[in-house]
Amino acid sequence: MRRVPRVAGTPAAACARGVLESRPLVHAIVLITAEPARITALASDIADLEGVSAAYSVAGDEDIVVVVRVSDHESLADLVTGSIAAQPGVLRTRTLIAFRVYSQADLESI
């Protein structure tokens, strides 16, 4: 069976039929470097922001990884620069914007 690449925010069934959803989502991953003493509180606070699907504390070069799903790039810019980067204890952010989703998971239910 051939896998059909999914456009970010588009249901799998719609991609299989070649039909695009009328309101695709912008999916992004935000990598955060934070003050060590603030990691737990930051991850919790950021997870509560509208547009944030999940926030993870992680090992490695970054301290927190945030999964974001918003309606458009303007909303992404507002969320990252106005809400996430403005949090006390955030030292640096890097944002990765998804072009397509290749996950087996059904993102419609999220």
N, C-alpha and C positions, 0 to 999 in steps of 0.2 A: 504494500500500500504506500503510495507517495504522500509525503507530508506537504501540506500547503502552508507556506509561511503566512503568519497572521500579521496584519497591520495592527500596531498598538491600539488597544481599546476596541478592536473589532471581534465580535463573537466568531467562534470557529465555524459554525454552521453558515454564517454569512460569507466567510472567506471561501468555503467550499462551493458555494453557489455563485461566487463572484460578485456579491452584493456588499457594498460598504454600509456600515451603520451610519445614521445621520449625525450622530454626535460622538466621534471617536475621542478617546481619552489620550492625554499625554502621560506617558509612563516615564519615570526617572528614578535614578538611584542617587542619593546625596551621601557623600562620604564626609564625615565630620571629624576633625581633630579638636579635642576638648581638653580643658583643664582636668587633670585626673580626679580631683575631689568633686567635680561636678558631673561626671559621666552618668551616674545612676539617675540623678534628678533631671538632667538634660534629656536623656533618652525617654523618661517618663513624660516630661512636659511636651517634648516634640511629638511623641506618639498621640497626644491628645489634639494636635492641630488638625484643622479641617484640610483634607487632601492627603494626609499622611495615612498610608495603609498599615505600616509597621515600622518600628524602630528597634534596632538590635545593637547591643553593646558587643564589640568584637575584639579579637586579638589581632595584632598586626600594626601596620603603619597608621591606620585610622582607628578611632575609638568607638564611633557610632556609625552604623549604616542605616539609612532611612529609605524606605520604598514609598514613592509618591505617585499618586494618580489624580490628575486634575483635568479640567475641561479644555484648557488651552495654554499656550506658552506664556501669555501674560500672567495667568494665574500661577504658573510655575515660578516665574520671576518674582512675583509678589511674595509667594510662600518662602522661597529660598532666601531672598535678600531681606525681606521685611519681617519675616517671622522666625525662620530658623537661624540665620546668621546673626540676628540681633539678640539672640538669647545670651544671657550672661554665662560666660565660660566657654563659648564657642570661639576657638582660635582660628579655624580655617574650614572652608567647605570646598568640595569639588563636586560638580553635578554632571552626571552621565545621563543623557537623554536617549531613550530607546527608540530605534527606528521601527523594529518589528518585534513581535513576541513569538518565541518558538517553544513555549512551555506546553507540556501535556496537560497541565492543570487548567481547569475551566475558570477563567478570570471573570466571567459574567456573574458568578455567585459572590464575588468579593465586594 
